[in-house]
């Protein structure tokens, strides 16, 4: 693809692996260092086909949650686990809205990677 050499290819793969796979082509815009030509080529030729790696939010430890790129904030991961311990299992992503420090943007980013 035009504009995507070895260095950017490795960065794309590293990002994909860090988040557990792409669920949407829109995530390409989150990859550092992609210019408009590279983005155009990705949108044109790249396919999002594989399922993402899911984390069971009702069983995951603080370390497991915190290892996901979208939840690198250890405090947020700890609050998610503590809330679960105090109030019981989460039934859906909507339940995570009860965690006071969970903002809507983070919830929408992490939602496809969670299972209950």
C-alpha positions as protocol buffer text, in pm:
chain_id: "A"
residue {
  index: 1
  type: UNK
  ca { x: 0 y: 0 z: 0 }
}
residue {
  index: 2
  type: UNK
  ca { x: 120 y: 349 z: -78 }
}
residue {
  index: 3
  type: UNK
  ca { x: 259 y: 536 z: 219 }
}
residue {
  index: 4
  type: UNK
  ca { x: 280 y: 229 z: 442 }
}
residue {
  index: 5
  type: UNK
  ca { x: 625 y: 80 z: 474 }
}
residue {
  index: 6
  type: UNK
  ca { x: 776 y: -162 z: 720 }
}
residue {
  index: 7
  type: UNK
  ca { x: 784 y: 84 z: 1009 }
}
residue {
  index: 8
  type: UNK
  ca { x: 418 y: 184 z: 980 }
}
residue {
  index: 9
  type: UNK
  ca { x: 313 y: -176 z: 917 }
}
residue {
  index: 10
  type: UNK
  ca { x: 475 y: -280 z: 1244 }
}
residue {
  index: 11
  type: UNK
  ca { x: 312 y: 12 z: 1426 }
}
residue {
  index: 12
  type: UNK
  ca { x: -30 y: -91 z: 1289 }
}
residue {
  index: 13
  type: UNK
  ca { x: 21 y: -451 z: 1401 }
}
residue {
  index: 14
  type: UNK
  ca { x: 146 y: -342 z: 1743 }
}
residue {
  index: 15
  type: UNK
  ca { x: -160 y: -122 z: 1793 }
}
residue {
  index: 16
  type: UNK
  ca { x: -393 y: -400 z: 1675 }
}
residue {
  index: 17
  type: UNK
  ca { x: -237 y: -647 z: 1917 }
}
residue {
  index: 18
  type: UNK
  ca { x: -244 y: -397 z: 2206 }
}
residue {
  index: 19
  type: UNK
  ca { x: -619 y: -343 z: 2175 }
}
residue {
  index: 20
  type: UNK
  ca { x: -706 y: -706 z: 2101 }
}
residue {
  index: 21
  type: UNK
  ca { x: -792 y: -659 z: 1734 }
}
residue {
  index: 22
  type: UNK
  ca { x: -979 y: -403 z: 1528 }
}
residue {
  index: 23
  type: UNK
  ca { x: -1359 y: -399 z: 1547 }
}
residue {
  index: 24
  type: UNK
  ca { x: -1394 y: -101 z: 1314 }
}
residue {
  index: 25
  type: UNK
  ca { x: -1194 y: 67 z: 1040 }
}
residue {
  index: 26
  type: UNK
  ca { x: -1248 y: 394 z: 1230 }
}
residue {
  index: 27
  type: UNK
  ca { x: -985 y: 274 z: 1478 }
}
residue {
  index: 28
  type: UNK
  ca { x: -717 y: 324 z: 1214 }
}
residue {
  index: 29
  type: UNK
  ca { x: -728 y: 695 z: 1295 }
}
residue {
  index: 30
  type: UNK
  ca { x: -599 y: 619 z: 1647 }
}
residue {
  index: 31
  type: UNK
  ca { x: -267 y: 485 z: 1514 }
}
residue {
  index: 32
  type: UNK
  ca { x: 12 y: 733 z: 1568 }
}
residue {
  index: 33
  type: UNK
  ca { x: 198 y: 857 z: 1261 }
}
residue {
  index: 34
  type: UNK
  ca { x: -44 y: 772 z: 981 }
}
residue {
  index: 35
  type: UNK
  ca { x: -76 y: 1052 z: 729 }
}
residue {
  index: 36
  type: UNK
  ca { x: -373 y: 1110 z: 502 }
}
residue {
  index: 37
  type: UNK
  ca { x: -229 y: 892 z: 224 }
}
residue {
  index: 38
  type: UNK
  ca { x: -175 y: 597 z: 460 }
}
residue {
  index: 39
  type: UNK
  ca { x: -522 y: 644 z: 610 }
}
residue {
  index: 40
  type: UNK
  ca { x: -677 y: 654 z: 265 }
}
residue {
  index: 41
  type: UNK
  ca { x: -498 y: 333 z: 167 }
}
residue {
  index: 42
  type: UNK
  ca { x: -604 y: 157 z: 487 }
}
residue {
  index: 43
  type: UNK
  ca { x: -968 y: 256 z: 445 }
}
residue {
  index: 44
  type: UNK
  ca { x: -954 y: 144 z: 86 }
}
residue {
  index: 45
  type: UNK
  ca { x: -778 y: -191 z: 119 }
}
residue {
  index: 46
  type: UNK
  ca { x: -767 y: -307 z: 481 }
}
residue {
  index: 47
  type: UNK
  ca { x: -1042 y: -534 z: 604 }
}
residue {
  index: 48
  type: UNK
  ca { x: -1163 y: -577 z: 961 }
}
residue {
  index: 49
  type: UNK
  ca { x: -1247 y: -946 z: 963 }
}
residue {
  index: 50
  type: UNK
  ca { x: -1122 y: -1118 z: 1274 }
}
residue {
  index: 51
  type: UNK
  ca { x: -1310 y: -1115 z: 1604 }
}
residue {
  index: 52
  type: UNK
  ca { x: -1163 y: -906 z: 1884 }
}
residue {
  index: 53
  type: UNK
  ca { x: -1013 y: -1054 z: 2199 }
}
residue {
  index: 54
  type: UNK
  ca { x: -1274 y: -1026 z: 2473 }
}
residue {
  index: 55
  type: UNK
  ca { x: -1214 y: -964 z: 2844 }
}
residue {
  index: 56
  type: UNK
  ca { x: -1471 y: -1099 z: 3089 }
}
residue {
  index: 57
  type: UNK
  ca { x: -1532 y: -793 z: 3302 }
}
residue {
  index: 58
  type: UNK
  ca { x: -1686 y: -1010 z: 3577 }
}
residue {
  index: 59
  type: UNK
  ca { x: -1377 y: -1228 z: 3616 }
}
residue {
  index: 60
  type: UNK
  ca { x: -1086 y: -1007 z: 3512 }
}
residue {
  index: 61
  type: UNK
  ca { x: -833 y: -886 z: 3766 }
}
residue {
  index: 62
  type: UNK
  ca { x: -713 y: -527 z: 3789 }
}
residue {
  index: 63
  type: UNK
  ca { x: -399 y: -632 z: 3602 }
}
residue {
  index: 64
  type: UNK
  ca { x: -597 y: -800 z: 3323 }
}
residue {
  index: 65
  type: UNK
  ca { x: -824 y: -500 z: 3274 }
}
residue {
  index: 66
  type: UNK
  ca { x: -535 y: -257 z: 3302 }
}
residue {
  index: 67
  type: UNK
  ca { x: -340 y: -441 z: 3034 }
}
residue {
  index: 68
  type: UNK
  ca { x: -587 y: -332 z: 2765 }
}
residue {
  index: 69
  type: UNK
  ca { x: -474 y: -15 z: 2587 }
}
residue {
  index: 70
  type: UNK
  ca { x: -810 y: 153 z: 2638 }
}
residue {
  index: 71
  type: UNK
  ca { x: -797 y: 88 z: 3016 }
}
residue {
  index: 72
  type: UNK
  ca { x: -433 y: 169 z: 3088 }
}
residue {
  index: 73
  type: UNK
  ca { x: -551 y: 385 z: 3376 }
}
residue {
  index: 74
  type: UNK
  ca { x: -489 y: 144 z: 3667 }
}
residue {
  index: 75
  type: UNK
  ca { x: -718 y: 351 z: 3887 }
}
residue {
  index: 76
  type: UNK
  ca { x: -1011 y: 296 z: 3651 }
}
residue {
  index: 77
  type: UNK
  ca { x: -938 y: -78 z: 3631 }
}
residue {
  index: 78
  type: UNK
  ca { x: -922 y: -97 z: 4012 }
}
residue {
  index: 79
  type: UNK
  ca { x: -1250 y: 94 z: 4051 }
}
residue {
  index: 80
  type: UNK
  ca { x: -1423 y: -140 z: 3800 }
}
residue {
  index: 81
  type: UNK
  ca { x: -1310 y: -444 z: 4000 }
}
residue {
  index: 82
  type: UNK
  ca { x: -1393 y: -285 z: 4338 }
}
residue {
  index: 83
  type: UNK
  ca { x: -1740 y: -184 z: 4221 }
}
residue {
  index: 84
  type: UNK
  ca { x: -1799 y: -542 z: 4098 }
}
residue {
  index: 85
  type: UNK
  ca { x: -1686 y: -678 z: 4436 }
}
residue {
  index: 86
  type: UNK
  ca { x: -1919 y: -445 z: 4626 }
}
residue {
  index: 87
  type: UNK
  ca { x: -2226 y: -455 z: 4398 }
}
residue {
  index: 88
  type: UNK
  ca { x: -2209 y: -785 z: 4211 }
}
residue {
  index: 89
  type: UNK
  ca { x: -2151 y: -881 z: 3851 }
}
residue {
  index: 90
  type: UNK
  ca { x: -2202 y: -649 z: 3557 }
}
residue {
  index: 91
  type: UNK
  ca { x: -2485 y: -759 z: 3325 }
}
residue {
  index: 92
  type: UNK
  ca { x: -2401 y: -523 z: 3039 }
}
residue {
  index: 93
  type: UNK
  ca { x: -2189 y: -227 z: 2936 }
}
residue {
  index: 94
  type: UNK
  ca { x: -2467 y: -3 z: 3069 }
}
residue {
  index: 95
  type: UNK
  ca { x: -2382 y: -124 z: 3421 }
}
residue {
  index: 96
  type: UNK
  ca { x: -2033 y: 20 z: 3379 }
}
residue {
  index: 97
  type: UNK
  ca { x: -2189 y: 366 z: 3362 }
}
residue {
  index: 98
  type: UNK
  ca { x: -2249 y: 329 z: 3735 }
}
residue {
  index: 99
  type: UNK
  ca { x: -1872 y: 344 z: 3787 }
}
residue {
  index: 100
  type: UNK
  ca { x: -1840 y: 717 z: 3851 }
}
residue {
  index: 101
  type: UNK
  ca { x: -1502 y: 767 z: 3688 }
}
residue {
  index: 102
  type: UNK
  ca { x: -1598 y: 578 z: 3368 }
}
residue {
  index: 103
  type: UNK
  ca { x: -1658 y: 841 z: 3103 }
}
residue {
  index: 104
  type: UNK
  ca { x: -1878 y: 777 z: 2799 }
}
residue {
  index: 105
  type: UNK
  ca { x: -1590 y: 801 z: 2551 }
}
residue {
  index: 106
  type: UNK
  ca { x: -1386 y: 532 z: 2728 }
}
residue {
  index: 107
  type: UNK
  ca { x: -1692 y: 310 z: 2765 }
}
residue {
  index: 108
  type: UNK
  ca { x: -1770 y: 332 z: 2394 }
}
residue {
  index: 109
  type: UNK
  ca { x: -1408 y: 249 z: 2304 }
}
residue {
  index: 110
  type: UNK
  ca { x: -1386 y: -51 z: 2537 }
}
residue {
  index: 111
  type: UNK
  ca { x: -1742 y: -185 z: 2490 }
}
residue {
  index: 112
  type: UNK
  ca { x: -1661 y: -421 z: 2195 }
}
residue {
  index: 113
  type: UNK
  ca { x: -1381 y: -582 z: 2398 }
}
residue {
  index: 114
  type: UNK
  ca { x: -1589 y: -674 z: 2702 }
}
residue {
  index: 115
  type: UNK
  ca { x: -1801 y: -976 z: 2775 }
}
residue {
  index: 116
  type: UNK
  ca { x: -2022 y: -1041 z: 3077 }
}
